[in-house]
Amino acid sequence: MPGKLKVKIVAGRHLPVMDRASDLTDAFVEVKFGNTTFKTDVYLKSLNPQWNSEWFKFEVDDEDLQDEPLQITVLDHDTYSANDAIGKVYIDIDPLLYSEAATVISGWFPIYDTIHGIRGEINVVVKVDLFNDLNRFRQSSCGVKFFCTTSIPKCYRAVIIHGFVEELVVNEDPEYQWIDRIRTPRASNEARQRLISLMSGELQRKIGLKVLEMRGNAVVGYLQCFDLEGESGLVVRAIGTACTLDKLSSPAAFLPACNSPSKEMKEIPFNEDPNPNTHSSGPSTPLKNQTYSFSPSKSYSRQSSSSDTDLSLTPKTAPYPQGPRIYLCPSSPSLSCGSLHLKKSCLLLSESSLTPHHSSLVSPVLRKSVSFSEELFLAASGMGSGSAGKEGGPFKALLRQQTQSALEQREFPFFTLTAFPPGFLVHVGGVVSARSVKLLDRIHNPDEPETRDAWWAEIRQEIKSHAKALGCHAVVGYSESTSICEEVCILSASGTAAVLNPRFLQDGTVEGCLEQRLEENLSTRCGFCHIPYDELNMPFPAHLTYCYNCRKQKVPDVLFTTIDLPTDATVIGKGCLIQARLCRLKKKAQAEANATAISNLLPFMEYEVHTQLMNKLKLKGMNALFGLRIQITVGENMLMGLASATGVYLAALPTPGGIQIAGKTPNDGSYEQHISHMQKKINDTIAKNKELYEINPPEISEEIIGSPIPEPRQRSRLLRSQSESSDEVTELDLSHGKKDAFVLEIDDTDAMEDVHSLLTDVPPPSGFYSCNTEIMPGINNWTSEIQMFTSVRVIRLSSLNLTNQALNKNFNDLCENLLKSLYFKLRSMIPCCLCHVNFTVSLPEDELIQVTVTAVAITFDKNQALQTTKTPVEKSLQRASTDNEELLQFPLELCSDSLHSHPFPPVKEHLESASSNSGIPAAQRDRCSSWIELIKLKAQTIRRGSIKTTVTVEKASPVGDGNFRNRSAPPCANSTVGVVKMTPLSFIPGAKITKYLGIINMFFIRETTSLREEGGVSGFLHAFIAEVFAMVRAHVAALGGNAVVSYIMKQCVFMENPNKNQAQCLINVSGDAVVFVRESDLEVVSSQQPTTNCQSSCTEGEVTT
Amino acid sequence: MRRMDKGVSSKSPRKSGHTPFLRRRDLVQSPVKPPKFRIQVKLRRSRRGQRRWEKSQEEVRGEVAGTVETKGGTPFELLQTAAGRQDAGAWDSPSRPEEALLLRVVLPLSSLAAPAPSPPPLAVSRKWSYAGSGCRERNLGTPGSGLEAARPARAVLPPARAAAAPGVAMTSELDIFVGNTTLIDEDVYRLWLDGYSVTDAVALRVRSGILEQTGATAAVLQSDTMDHYRTFHMLERLLHAPPKLLHQLIFQIPPSRQALLIERYYAFDEAFVREVLGKKLSKGTKKDLDDISTKTGITLKSCRRQFDNFKRVFKVVEEMRGSLVDNIQQHFLLSDRLARDYAAIVFFANNRFETGKKKLQYLSFGDFAFCAELMIQNWTLGAVDSQMDDMDMDLDKEFLQDLKELKVLVADKDLLDLHKSLVCTALRGKLGVFSEMEANFKNLSRGLVNVAAKLTHNKDVRDLFVDLVEKFVEPCRSDHWPLSDVRFFLNQYSASVHSLDGFRHQALWDRYMGTLRGCLLRLYHD
């Protein structure tokens, strides 16, 4: 139960001058954890105090350890007046709570003040002694690892992927409490920061509990968001994918540190639910997807054999079910609303009205997935969507049925992952999304966030039903977001409907049957493109052809997904960033009227965004979109839509047709001429783009492929297929009559604008590529130079004559200019690629548009690129022939073997040089030695002998290495600041991640009352973002890491009031702290490696994500 | 934002809009009373200048007892419509009963008598200047510089707005780029150091042809330049104490770049340094910087930076023990060459050697720096005792006192004649200008020795270089001595003193003449 937290304050440096008379500072430090506070002595008259305090010891519950941040306050002692605060440091001690991560946090932290920014640094050492807790009543979930990375982390292997976990906590926003009227802005900001830190700790703990219940040991793709609902409160919510991960280097599976899940199972749900009234809180019949669950956990639940908690669904025994099953028919006939690129907006006002056609499928779920009320469910199970189901044969199940049933059991078969172990993804259906407009009201009881929960449950349910309509039983690349303006909130969720391989969902020991393997091998390269739905019973009209790759299965002509490009997919040419941008004016209105207005606009927004995407995709001559992210932002007088995706040409999909322009006005000579001119321009652009992105698909004559099924009518409908009801479809059909596939009609000025805007997108300058996925399809020879950056732009629109067109143009220019600026700034890195380009739009005020971009520029080797064009094919072949897990483990085994022949000399030398370098700061040496201790410990358990250990020791000294490189530069020889890389990607090119140290999740508020003096809004925000980067880097360095991967800036809320010379900004960032080793350094160890096999597969492991 | 409005008594209407709970409870407690309603003035959203205006409206809110809902019309009409609706119950929403009591009102500005100040200008845009002022500067303890420096920045405004997007109805309010590794463009850094405003820098960059090379637009260039300037401005604080730049965590800069930043920041213009060399690094001198700026064509901003650099280095090493060059190198992380230059500047500033006289104009900074180094090595306290404070900064007073003893060389007629004959014998036939030398020997010798004897007075120390040029360089030059002859002469002149039996101060002479010989040789050119 308890843990002992030990903190030591070593020293400070560069403190600000607090005493004007002496130009010095009398600093001391308060260390606070929970309700206990310790103080150091006052170090008189110094800007670089050396406290060297004793160890402050806190004895606390591990529940508190997870929730509370360690709070370090630096103050200036004042004899007569109150002590002045210099600033604070919050340290999240979570990484110390699981055994594999960091053992000590030690390093220089920037001292941060919400008014003044960073004011000096403080050196702190933090350690935790955790006693093993086997109490089954416990509320803590120490030991569960969290990863922001949306793929299986590099040095782990997924044994089981359990599935979706979600949690949500609410509280009042301290900024809106009465006390805020009397306290200082600083106190208010600090209260907010602390509260959010607490809430995210609590959230993480609760999610951890769910994971333990599912018998997982990690959460991958952990996405935590804040909704600042203003007066209604503060919501912190998180989603993730529970997994059982296995460290790759260790032979035996690592079980969660504190597991006795079966025992806890009984009680935890009960404890989890703080308020027993939850049972009655769900007034209507909650939806049930199955009658019986097959998870062993079932037997532990108290009264009945039914449980639909998605966390008790570890389908260990899925292939041998004990009871009858119910699963849904893949495409239910009643669903006419689905479409391949499903754009759905469900407008839910005041929790009441569900659009009629949903109600047949989805009944509102008003219950949190954790809580349970068995009796009700038993009753409910007969109804709900189960009605459409049929009984599946329990034995001899086909692959699909097997998975399906395994997944059907879950309330939400969702996965936040965007990249998967090879073979996991069987088919991809298309994008599914749902939006809902809600009116915010005050959260009455923070302990019972059931309204917010119900909102999300509804949306998820809808997503699930959409996926089902596409013949898919799972949703991958799932994410959720909100946009709030005043009292109106748009909740959005989107993902990619997919069919998954059940092997990964179950225990690794359960082997799939032989056919399964066979099918897998056959379809790895193009299989995911094949349609999951029934060709004759398609949920929507689509244009199908036989796969251009295997010629056996049907594929759609375009594919939209929210996931990363699967590594084994065959791509022709390179990809590119495709963006659709849209603004719509909206009348200012209040509350319900406003919500209605927004609801009415949403479908049209979605439609247009989608059309734009489709047109731009055609213009690029490509046929698939990956990483699609559509963001709809609501402002007071407008709605903004921004969709970003990476377009690629998938070899398995048919060549996209061109774009044809048709004019409505008949027989006008000049008009016709104009149109033909336009048509020519478009054709030229397509040709140019094909050349630019090197798209030269091999020519295949139509006969070989087999005749495509579609008739023109269906083709045209495809473009317009987003509309919801069948009425609209027919309407559109009328207007688009018998035209050919991709026809743009110029019948009014609007359409003209559209065509113009198509042509105004300027391709990036030569040497630049951009994409919003992890890696650029078609480039695989990354060099090691990376530059992560954040860019923010705010423009003010003149309110005089705002029309939709002007607005669109402004917004388009804003984005284009921003991209142009980026290309210009990074020109020194050419040839390079902007990866993971993440645009976020917000509308802070009436006429302001704010766009925030975070991305990473990675250089690549142009010369090699030409030679390696063939590799994807080879790679996939190789993959198909080898068992994947073996492939992954192979290189490591080889490396260790090779060390037998040259075991010690190189390593030793390296270490000696490391330790002999006098410049290493003491703290760092400490860290190294503690690593060594840890590794020694591990070596004993692993029973692998000393060879393995030396390898790890070598790997564990990258920070030192980084510093040597620093030192080599002459005048700055004594720099103590190690380089910390940051990247939004899950990997570091040219390097190997050897260790994950824990999640970084930080929230900062900065405020100023002297905006002009700090350089205006730009100066203020520039400094703040730089400070945020600095604090992230400092925390990573203190954990012993040298990089942050999967870095994301989730929120950047900026508000200003130039008249009062004030501004405030809130930033939330997260990522995974890691240790990486350069591949070139690794090669020193395994330098004389004779087999190229190892190296090539090593690099492969790196590049693939 | 909302909280930032704190302190102003008026709260945004939304805030007070959240009392519905209270009111509802009231209703329950006293069912007899008809529900009271209250005007809720929902303004267009309080921002900026509207704040004051809103305050005046709050009084209105207090007076009217009733709820109003409309989109236009006079307050009274509004009141009536609202009341009407209330009766009709049209606004009873089942989902939110409390809403029924609270109707939001949008009042047109004109409908209220309150004096509405003109709305804030739309294009408030860039308020900020690179030079910053006030707050930040105060922290640094260098008051004054900020306010003055703000001047050139104002020129930035018009083009900035123009460049944003001509013809399009938008202005860029905020535009930043922050990299994990701080991007530093050497060209822009040079322009910044040279003190160009953003506008000028952009113009210069355009002229350099960068637009054609990269296909960028002027707006992009403008934004890029602004960004760099902002970064440099933030870095400047750290550059004032270079070790801080190494240890700071805010900017991640590769070491080679750090070195470049420091080296370039502390680099100075030859023309500028000649103007201030030997002057007291005080406020007075600083005020004269605009004259220097006009004279040299270096921007005032750049002059200020260079001057402040000199002063900062001076202040830091002023009272320090140990070698001057080493101290500078350690505290400012400069390259060896630059540290030596700064040592010379500090040395000159401390001893206030006159360098500005017209006859000294032909001398370069390099000449002076060379002399300074020789003097530091031989004439300062540090040359004899390495443990003294200020050792490399101040000349050895005792040594200067002792130099009076040398006067005997010219005062004693016999000694002077003997000295001359020794030199002449040695140099006969070797010197192209022998006759001139022979004729001038006494004058030259007297000049050199008198310079030494006078050095006890501070004023004469200051005039050292003037004296040297007047007493030695000019006479020789007027006789067209070649440099080689000067060298021969000086070598012989100082060496032959050792043969003078009556002269006892050989060591002193060597210490004096050894340095002076080096200096004179360096000073002797056109």
Interface residues (C-beta under 8 A of the other chain):
Chain A: R13 H14 P16 V17 D23 W108 P110 I118 E121 E175 Y176 D180 R181 P185 S188 G230 E231 S350 E351 S352 L439 D441 R442 E486 Q590 A591 E592 E636 P765 Q787 M788 F789 T790 S791 V792 R793 V794 I795 R796 L797 S798 S799 L800 N801 L802 A806 K809 N810 D813 L814 N817 K820 S821 L822 Y823 F824 K825 L826 R827 E845 D846 E847 L848 Q850 N966 R967 S968 A969 P970 P971 C972 N974 S975 T976 V977 V979 V980 K981 M982 E1007 S1010 L1011 R1012 E1013 E1014 G1015 G1016 V1017 S1018 G1019 L1021 H1022 A1023 I1025 A1026 E1027 F1029 A1030 M1031 R1033 A1034 F1054 M1055 E1056 N1057 P1058 N1059 K1060 Q1062 Q1064
Chain B: M1 R2 R3 M4 D5 K6 R14 K15 H18 F21 K42 R45 R47 R48 G49 R51 S93 S95 R96 E99 R104 V106 P120 L122 A123 V124 S125 R126 K127 W128 S129 Y130 G132 S133 G134 C135 R136 N139 G141 A164 A165 V168 A169 M170 T171 S172 E173 L174 D175 I176 F177 V178 G179 N180 T181 T182 L183 T214 G215 A216 T217 A219 V220 L221 S223 D224 M226 D227 R230 T231 H233 M234 K244 L246 H247 Q248 L249 I250 F251 Q252 P254 P255 S256 Q258 A259 I262 E263 L333 L334 S335
